[in-house]
Amino acid sequence: MLFFKPHKYLGIDIGTSSIKLVELKKDGDRVTLNNYGELKIVDFMNVKTGKVDISRLSDKELIDMIRQLLVATRTNIKNAIFSIPIFSSFVTLIDLPPMSDKELAESIPFEARKYIPVPTNEVQFSWSIIEGFRQQSSSQALANLPASKGTSSEITSRVQVLLVAVPNEIINRYKNIAKSAGLIAEFEVEAFSVVRSLIKKGIEDKGVVIIADIGAKSTDICVVDNGFLRMSHNFETSGSSITKALSESAGLNQEKAEEFKIKKGIKLASSEKLALDSILPLIDMIIFEIQRIDTGYQRRTSGRKVQKIILSGGSANLPGLVDYISNQLGIVVTIADPFSKLSASSILNQTLREIGPTFSVAVGLAERNLI
């Protein structure tokens, strides 16, 4: 039996198109980047098989892919935190009347039935008090949810509870995969990992910030207020949607369309108007979702407005995207830089800034037990 907490952890983010790994080490108050790596499915599988989406891999193929990444990065760390995608989980904020901690612990499993669209015995759930009480978590905690600043003796007009649930089927599958890959695993819904890696103390933890994680398969929107995740939303418009639109409008294959997207983004010449017209509606759809969530959150919180947007994910670095979204919304927009809080070789500074948006989840996972 171990009586100490390991000071090295792996963060393993199983995405749609690649698996990313980050190895962090803690020395005193300093967290150091020891290693990182990425294995893309197109480099792992023969593309002719048609398997260009990790969700289509068998368990054996996924285990082999993780093992290959572990070998490539030459890591010998066994303690790992795995990501659970937002689209595989349920995250919601619920309001309850004031009650004692004991009453709250007894009430939440029953209240959860109103918000979770599957029987509660088919999921593992955790919860955290956002306002009015100190944190109380279920024994099946899936994530290190933030505690409120209140105490159990405080009485407020309402109690806000952040409820998180993941199907048992998902948890059990990931447990078996991790064990077969030779890892000692914990799990966390990726929204919490992103918040941990991107919200800097003394900067973004004051006021309301939206994180827009534009992934290959979907876009995740997280609302963070005073450093706490308050709500998350997932929709299908994604980096792949943009690539597909470019492919169809410009007559390019998927590979060439992806290269075109990364190189030019939305900074296109007048001669490329057809391509621009095909992708701007998708960007505008992401902006619309941000506006809709911002409006809903303001209504719920008596006017607390978003002060900043952080773009994360594989499409965050598209040329012209930051300025376009900022101009459309009139809000400061920045690109995710999760490595900036870590100690790392200065030689890697430029590389880490460039890949940072795609490693936000992996960094946050590895940080979970270290900060």
C-alpha positions in Angstrom: 0.0 0.0 0.0 1.2 3.5 -0.9 1.2 6.1 1.9 2.3 9.0 -0.3 1.1 10.8 -3.3 3.1 10.3 -6.5 4.9 13.5 -7.6 4.8 12.5 -11.3 1.7 12.0 -13.4 0.7 11.4 -17.0 -2.2 13.2 -18.6 -3.6 11.1 -21.5 -6.2 12.8 -23.7 -7.9 10.4 -26.1 -9.3 12.6 -28.8 -11.0 12.0 -32.1 -8.0 12.1 -34.3 -5.0 11.6 -31.9 -3.9 10.7 -28.5 -1.9 13.2 -26.6 0.3 12.6 -23.5 1.9 15.0 -21.1 4.2 14.0 -18.2 4.5 16.5 -15.3 6.7 16.4 -12.2 6.3 18.4 -9.1 9.3 19.8 -7.2 8.2 21.9 -4.2 5.8 24.5 -5.6 7.1 24.1 -9.1 5.5 21.9 -11.7 7.8 20.9 -14.5 7.1 19.5 -18.0 9.1 16.3 -18.3 7.7 15.0 -21.5 5.0 15.3 -24.1 3.9 13.5 -27.2 1.1 12.9 -29.7 0.2 9.9 -31.9 -2.2 10.6 -34.7 -4.5 7.9 -35.9 -3.5 8.4 -39.5 0.1 7.5 -38.4 -1.1 4.5 -36.4 -3.6 3.0 -38.8 -3.5 2.3 -42.5 -5.9 5.0 -43.7 -7.2 2.5 -46.3 -9.0 0.7 -43.5 -11.3 3.8 -43.2 -10.5 4.1 -39.5 -9.6 7.8 -39.2 -11.7 8.4 -36.1 -10.4 6.9 -32.8 -13.9 6.2 -31.6 -14.1 3.5 -34.4 -11.1 1.6 -33.0 -11.5 -1.7 -31.2 -10.3 -1.8 -27.6 -7.3 -3.8 -28.7 -6.4 -1.2 -31.3 -6.8 1.6 -28.8 -4.6 -0.3 -26.2 -1.9 -0.8 -28.9 -2.1 2.9 -29.8 -1.6 4.0 -26.2 1.3 1.5 -25.8 2.9 2.8 -28.9 2.7 6.4 -27.6 4.2 5.3 -24.2 7.1 3.6 -26.0 7.7 6.6 -28.3 7.8 9.1 -25.4 10.0 6.7 -23.3 8.0 7.3 -20.2 8.1 4.9 -17.3 5.4 6.7 -15.3 2.4 4.4 -14.4 0.0 6.9 -12.7 -2.2 8.5 -15.4 -5.3 10.6 -15.6 -7.5 9.9 -18.6 -9.9 12.3 -20.2 -13.7 11.6 -20.5 -15.1 13.6 -23.5 -17.9 16.1 -22.7 -20.1 14.4 -25.3 -19.8 11.2 -23.3 -20.9 12.8 -20.0 -23.6 14.9 -18.5 -22.7 18.2 -16.8 -25.4 20.5 -15.5 -25.9 23.2 -12.9 -28.9 22.8 -10.6 -30.5 25.0 -8.0 -31.7 23.7 -4.6 -33.2 25.4 -1.6 -31.0 26.0 1.5 -30.4 22.8 3.5 -27.8 21.2 5.7 -24.9 19.2 4.3 -26.5 16.0 5.4 -29.8 16.9 3.7 -28.0 17.9 0.6 -26.1 14.6 0.4 -29.4 12.8 0.6 -31.2 15.0 -1.8 -28.8 15.1 -4.7 -29.1 11.5 -5.9 -32.9 12.0 -6.1 -32.6 15.4 -7.8 -30.1 13.9 -10.3 -32.9 11.8 -11.8 -34.5 15.0 -13.1 -31.4 16.0 -15.1 -29.7 12.8 -16.1 -31.4 11.2 -19.1 -30.6 7.6 -18.0 -31.2 5.6 -14.8 -28.9 6.8 -12.1 -27.8 3.2 -11.4 -26.2 3.3 -14.9 -23.9 6.2 -14.2 -21.2 7.3 -11.8 -21.7 10.8 -10.6 -20.1 13.5 -8.5 -21.2 16.9 -7.5 -19.8 20.1 -6.0 -21.4 23.1 -4.2 -20.8 26.2 -6.2 -22.5 28.8 -3.9 -23.4 28.9 -0.3 -21.8 25.8 1.1 -18.5 24.1 1.2 -17.8 21.3 -1.2 -19.3 17.9 -0.6 -18.6 15.1 -3.1 -20.1 11.7 -3.6 -18.0 8.6 -3.0 -18.0 8.1 -6.7 -16.2 11.4 -7.4 -15.0 11.6 -11.0 -13.3 15.0 -10.8 -11.6 17.4 -8.5 -14.5 19.9 -8.5 -13.8 23.3 -7.0 -15.0 24.0 -3.5 -17.0 27.1 -2.7 -15.7 29.8 -0.4 -18.7 29.4 1.9 -19.1 27.3 5.0 -21.8 24.8 5.9 -23.3 27.2 8.4 -24.1 29.8 5.8 -27.7 30.1 4.6 -28.4 31.6 1.2 -31.5 32.0 -1.0 -30.4 29.1 -3.1 -27.7 26.5 -3.4 -26.1 25.9 -6.8 -24.8 22.4 -7.4 -22.6 21.3 -10.3 -23.6 17.8 -11.2 -21.4 15.5 -13.3 -22.3 12.0 -14.5 -20.6 9.5 -16.7 -22.1 6.2 -17.9 -20.7 3.1 -16.2 -20.1 1.6 -19.6 -17.7 4.4 -20.5 -15.8 4.3 -17.1 -15.5 0.5 -17.2 -14.2 0.5 -20.8 -11.6 3.1 -20.0 -10.6 1.2 -16.8 -10.0 -2.0 -18.8 -8.1 -0.2 -21.5 -5.8 1.6 -19.0 -5.1 -1.6 -17.1 -4.3 -3.5 -20.3 -1.9 -0.7 -21.2 -0.1 -1.1 -17.9 -1.3 2.1 -16.3 -2.9 3.0 -12.9 -5.7 5.2 -14.0 -8.0 7.9 -12.8 -10.5 9.7 -14.9 -11.8 13.2 -15.4 -14.4 14.9 -17.6 -12.2 17.0 -19.9 -14.1 20.3 -19.2 -12.5 20.4 -15.7 -9.0 19.7 -17.2 -9.3 22.5 -19.7 -10.4 25.0 -16.9 -7.5 23.9 -14.7 -4.8 24.3 -17.4 -6.1 27.6 -18.9 -7.5 29.7 -16.0 -4.6 31.5 -14.4 -4.9 32.6 -10.8 -5.1 36.4 -10.3 -6.0 36.8 -14.0 -8.8 34.7 -15.5 -10.1 33.6 -12.1 -11.8 36.9 -11.6 -15.0 37.5 -13.6 -16.5 35.4 -16.4 -14.5 33.7 -19.0 -15.6 31.4 -21.9 -13.4 28.7 -23.2 -14.2 27.6 -26.7 -12.5 24.3 -27.4 -12.8 23.7 -31.2 -11.9 20.1 -31.6 -11.9 17.7 -34.5 -15.3 16.2 -33.9 -17.1 18.9 -31.9 -16.8 22.2 -30.1 -17.1 22.5 -26.3 -18.1 25.7 -24.7 -17.2 26.1 -21.0 -18.4 29.1 -18.8 -16.0 29.8 -16.0 -17.0 32.3 -13.3 -14.5 33.4 -10.6 -12.4 30.3 -11.5 -15.3 27.8 -11.2 -16.7 25.9 -14.1 -20.4 26.9 -14.1 -21.7 25.2 -17.3 -20.6 23.4 -20.4 -22.2 22.9 -23.8 -21.2 20.7 -26.7 -22.2 21.0 -30.4 -21.1 19.4 -33.6 -19.6 22.3 -35.6 -15.9 21.5 -35.5 -12.5 21.6 -37.1 -13.5 18.7 -39.3 -16.6 20.6 -40.4 -14.4 23.5 -41.6 -12.1 21.1 -43.4 -15.0 19.3 -45.1 -16.4 22.7 -46.3 -13.1 23.7 -47.8 -12.7 20.3 -49.4 -16.1 20.6 -51.1 -15.8 24.3 -52.1 -12.2 24.2 -53.4 -12.2 20.7 -54.8 -9.5 19.5 -52.6 -9.0 16.1 -50.9 -9.3 16.0 -47.1 -5.5 16.1 -46.6 -5.0 19.1 -48.9 -8.0 20.9 -47.4 -6.6 20.4 -43.9 -3.3 21.9 -45.0 -5.1 24.8 -46.6 -7.1 25.5 -43.5 -4.0 25.4 -41.2 -2.0 27.6 -43.5 -4.6 30.3 -44.4 -7.4 30.0 -42.0 -9.8 32.8 -42.8 -7.2 35.2 -44.1 -8.0 34.5 -47.7 -7.4 36.5 -50.8 -10.3 37.9 -52.9 -9.6 35.2 -55.4 -10.4 32.6 -52.7 -13.9 34.1 -51.9 -15.6 30.7 -52.6 -13.5 29.0 -50.0 -14.1 31.9 -47.5 -17.9 31.8 -48.1 -17.9 28.1 -47.3 -16.2 28.4 -43.9 -17.5 31.7 -42.5 -21.0 30.3 -41.8 -19.4 27.6 -39.7 -17.3 30.2 -37.8 -20.4 32.3 -37.4 -22.2 29.3 -36.0 -19.6 28.9 -33.3 -19.9 32.6 -32.5 -23.7 32.3 -32.3 -23.4 29.5 -29.8 -21.0 31.6 -27.7 -23.5 34.5 -27.8 -26.4 32.2 -26.9 -24.6 30.8 -23.9 -23.4 34.2 -22.8 -27.0 35.6 -23.0 -28.4 32.6 -21.0 -25.7 32.9 -18.4 -26.3 36.7 -18.0 -30.0 36.0 -17.5 -29.3 33.4 -14.9 -26.8 35.5 -13.0 -28.4 38.9 -13.1 -26.1 40.3 -15.8 -22.7 38.8 -15.3 -21.0 39.4 -18.7 -18.3 37.5 -20.3 -15.0 39.4 -20.2 -12.7 37.2 -22.1 -12.8 34.2 -24.6 -10.0 31.7 -24.7 -9.8 29.6 -27.9 -8.5 26.1 -27.5 -8.4 22.9 -29.7 -6.9 22.1 -33.0 -8.5 25.0 -34.9 -7.7 27.8 -32.4 -4.6 28.8 -34.3 -6.3 29.4 -37.6 -5.0 32.6 -39.1 -7.4 35.5 -38.6 -9.8 33.6 -36.3 -8.9 35.5 -33.1 -9.5 38.9 -34.7 -12.6 37.8 -36.5 -14.3 36.5 -33.3 -13.1 39.5 -31.2 -14.5 42.0 -33.8 -17.8 40.1 -34.1 -18.4 39.9 -30.3 -16.5 43.0 -29.0 -14.7 40.8 -26.4 -11.1 40.1 -25.9 -10.1 36.8 -27.5 -6.9 34.9 -26.8 -5.3 31.6 -27.8 -4.9 28.9 -25.2 -1.4 28.6 -23.7 -1.5 25.8 -21.1 2.2 25.3 -21.0 2.8 28.9 -19.8 2.2 27.9 -16.2 4.8 25.1 -16.3 8.5 25.1 -15.9 10.0 24.0 -19.2 13.2 24.4 -21.3 13.3 27.8 -23.0 14.3 26.0 -26.2 10.7 24.7 -26.4 9.0 28.0 -25.9 7.9 28.6 -29.5 6.9 24.9 -30.0 4.9 24.8 -26.8 3.0 28.0 -27.8 2.2 26.6 -31.2 0.9 23.2 -29.9 -0.5 24.5 -26.7 -4.2 24.8 -27.8 -4.3 21.1 -28.7 -2.7 20.1 -25.4 -5.0 22.0 -23.0 -6.8 18.8 -21.9 -3.7 16.7 -21.5 -1.9 19.4 -19.5 -4.9 19.9 -17.2 -5.2 16.1 -16.6 -1.5 15.8 -15.6 -1.9 18.8 -13.3 -4.9 17.4 -11.4 -3.0 15.9 -8.5 -0.1 18.2 -8.6 -1.5 21.7 -8.1 
